[in-house]
Amino acid sequence: MTADSPRPPGASPRASRGFAARTGSARHRSRPEDRRRDRRDGGSRPARPSGRLRSLLRVRSVAGQVFVLQILVVALIITAALVTLVLQARRNSTHEAEARARAVATTFAYSPQTATAMTGPDPSEVLQPIAERIVRVTDVDLIAVYSPDGVRYAHPDPSRIGKAVVGPLRPPTTPETQQIDTTKGRAVVSYVPVIGPDGAIVGSVGVGITVHKVAGMAAEQLPVLLGTAGGALVVCAGGTALVSRRLLRQTHGLGPVEMTRMYDHHDAVLHAVREGVLIVDADGRLVLANDEARRLLELPPGREGQLVSDLGLEPDIAGLLASDRMATDEVHLTADRLLAVNKRLTDSRDPRSGSVVTLRDTTELRTLSGRAEVARERLTLLYDAGTRIGSALDVGRTARELAEVAVPRFADIATVDLAEGVLRGQEPDAAATGLRREAAVGVDADRLMPVGRTIRLAGDTPQARCVESGQAVLEADLSAAQGWRALDPERAERVLDHGIHSLIAVPLLARGTVLGVVTFWRSRGTEPFDPEEAPFAEELATRAAVALDNARRYTREHDLAVTLQRSLLPRDLPDLSALEVAHRYLPAQSGVGGDWFDVIELPGARVALVVGDVVGHGLHAAATMGRLRTAVHNFATLDLAPDELLTHLDDLVARLAREQAAQDEDEGPIGATCLYVVYDPASGRCSAARAGHMPPALVRPDGTAEFLDLPAGPPLGLGGLPFESVEFEVPAGSRLVLYTDGLVEDRTRDIDVGLEILRGALARPGRSPEQTCEAVLEALPPDRADDDVALLVARTRVLDPGQVAGWDVPREAAAVSRVRADVTRQLAEWDLTHAGFTTELILSELVTNAIRHGNVPIHVRLLRDRRLICEVSDGSSTSPHLRQAAATDEGGRGLFLVARYAERWGTRYTPTGKVIWTEQPLDGAQGDSGSSMSGDDVLDLWSDTTL
């Protein structure tokens, strides 16, 4: 509420506000200089604390925080006291101002002159000067005189004299004091009534002192108060700094979190740590001992501060604690305990700083560490067993690996006894009463427990009991066990005399079947087996049994595959006059493959040499090899050229692959390589073609070896690509070498290196095919071969010119008789006159057919080899067919006679036509049934009507 003059008692606040508005108190509103002063006096934003203060507030150490906290507490106390004093001073100043204003107002109101002037004709003329003089003299700020009606007789603002106060008027009857807003601001105003001579109230006097002056009176005491507070703060800060400095040294500058953590750690070290801790000062006195150290050293409480030598400790540990010597894990015996002692300086930079000692009870730790070491060794042994046992799929080798793993890390001697069927890849016979010792490893194991002997599963032997129960059997004292001694007393005595004292027999169980027994033996110098070791022995045997069963199953399948493969390969090669042949076939150790070779007799004394390799291993590869070998025989019977034969074989492989894909059989891809060579001893030439196979080698009579440059051709089964035949001359006595890639390929060398080694092994003159095979395998040993090896060596022979006779035949019927005459003479020279009739008959029919149905040129050739071979060639590609002639037919019986008298006959095609050939035994026997056929029998082939 604002008023522009002292309001007489009884005037309402609203009246005062209206009066002030009318009297123009706007000039006392906020002015720019006032606003600037307000900002200077604190109206602006508080300034930030100084950098030093911020650094103090950010102090992290306990000492620093205590210092800051004490300073803040002192400052708060001083500030509270200062505020209290200031408030008290202002209160006192206000009371003093009220008393002064009341005294001045009372004096002025009770003056007779005042009452006289108020009742005079012009009160303002008299009272205004008096009021101004009193203001000047008494140091009050304002004096106002009012009539009973509220008209101003005197006022600090002369313009308001004579004007009435707005609002209801109630002159005071007694002196009273108020704080109101005046034209000079907030003021303490005292009102006193003016009483006339008749005792009536003739007006009132108001005397005011502004609040600003009252505050100034209180501010006069502020410097003294602030000086006193500042001095007190400085004195307190100095004392606090001294205390904080000492605390800083004691706490080493640690913060509260660190102090709390340090206390927790200290408490843990004293009461919770399971390791003794001692702190000894530089004078050898005990400073601290935690609970564990007291327990280990059996120290009573309250021994801190005593010399270490007076604690009653063992001399060696007491000497260590009192000396300057450092220690690391030194073991000392004290109070029936083995203590590991470590000693270090508390301050490594100061040798006189004292020492800290830690004590650790290793009595139980040594026992536990021994058990842990045993467990670790057993785990390592199991790991080694998993990596070493079963490295090869061989039963005997796997059994020996089991024994070698166990000795000497688990036993001094280990023996492995297996069922006979397991060694052959078969299921063990449940009714078998004996096992065969397959492995024995250890000192004198070969003498005490020889390999190969039969172990009977009878009586109360540990081996028989473990097979029956399916669990490990422990004999901790063999000298007290009678069951195994009764079975073979003499051998048992030798075992006991050797110092063997205990054993564990464990069955080798795989898929619920007992494959055999492994026995672990211990002799003098080692602890007997205990029951805790039986589960480990069972675990070791279980892992080995899985490897043995895998080897057994592999042996069974491998034997089946080898048997199948050998049944599909040629057992005996034919005895040939054109070639001297030797061969070798070595199956792969990793699995039977599909390599094959063959030697096939062809018409005309010719021979076909075949070597092939089927992709993959196992039964599927062996079966595929058998089908391809049969197909090659069938195609060779048709007397096809090498490139044509490979083309038909390629079609067959592609068809097999399609059939396999249609049946969703996951047997791996079907593919093969093949080399097909045809040798003609009459001409000394070869015709060859290959389908992705290794090239053949030719060793000439002088020992020169070379690999023939044949077009490679694609492997069989790809289809769509042609094969190409190549003819070349082979001197008599040369050696043709056909082989598969398993001979020259190896993971450790390049294939070109293998070919060069093969060339070097072949480059020797005068060797037979057998000697050549031996030399090749010696130069390229197939140890640990990953693929099959097939090797075929053939030394060539050439027919003598006297064994071959030939005639060109003109295309006329009269030529038949001349041919018969020439053949008769040639047979006489060869001393084969007993075959004359049959030969003349066969040639007559063949030559007649060539003249009638063929084309020129017509040629007849006779070959005298192991059989008599007749060949008639012409320029026609039409082939005759054997048929049964009707009784009324004039012809159609010629080929029937040929088939009847010849041992074999057939047709082969040449680039210029065809050749019809027959073979007859040199002894003149008939080819069909061997029975003789007289002339009457021949005539009976035609009816009388026809003749």
Buried (B, 14 or more C-beta within 10 A) or exposed (E): EBBBBBBBBBBBBEBBBBBBBEBEBEEBEEEEEEEEEEEEEEEEEEEEEEEEEEEBEEBEBBBBBBBBEBBEEBBEBBEEBBEEBBEEBBEBBBEBBBEBBBBBBBBBBBBEEBBBBBBEEEBBEBBBEBBBEBBEEBEBBBBBBBBBEBBBBBBBBEEBBEBBBBBEBBBBEEBBBBBBBBBBBBBBBBBBBBBBEEEEBBBBBBBBBBBEBBBEBBEEBEEEBBEBBEEBBEEBBEEBBEBBEEBBEEBEEBBEEBBEEEEEEEEEBBEEBEBBBBBBBBEBBBBBBBBBBBBBBEBEEEBEEBBBEEBEBBEEBBEBBBEEEEBEEBEBEBEEBBBBBBBEBBEEEEEEEBBBBBBBBBEEEEEEEEEEEEEEEBEEBBEEBBEBBBEBBBBBBBBBBBBBBBBEEBBBBBBBBBBBBBBEBBBBEEEBEEBBBBBBBBBBBEEBBEBEBEBBBEBEBBBBBBBEEEBBBBBBEBEEBEBBBEBBEEBBEBBBEBEBBBBBBBBBBBEEBBBBBBBBBBBEEBEBBEEEBBEBBBBBBBBBBBBBBBBBBBBBBBBBBBEBBBEBBBEEBEEBBBBBBBBBBBBBBBBBBBBBBBBBBBBBBBBBBBBBBBBBBBBBBBBBBBBBBEBBEEBBEEBBBBBBBBBBBBBBBBEBBEEBEEEEEEBBEBBBBBBBBBBBBBBBBBBBBBBBBBBBBBBBBEEEBBBBEBBBBBBBBBEEEEBBBBEEEBEEBBBBBBBBBBBBBBEEEEEEEBBEBBBEBBBEEEBEBBEBBBBBBEBBEBEEBBBBBBBBBBBBBBBEEEBBBBBEBEBEEEBBEBBBEBBBEBBEEBEBEEBBBBBBBBBBBBBBBBBEEBBBBBBBBBBBBBBBBBBBBBBBEEEBEEEEBEEEEEEEBBBBBBBBBBBBBBBBBEEEBBBBBBBBBBEBBBBEEEEEBEEEEBEEBBEEEEE
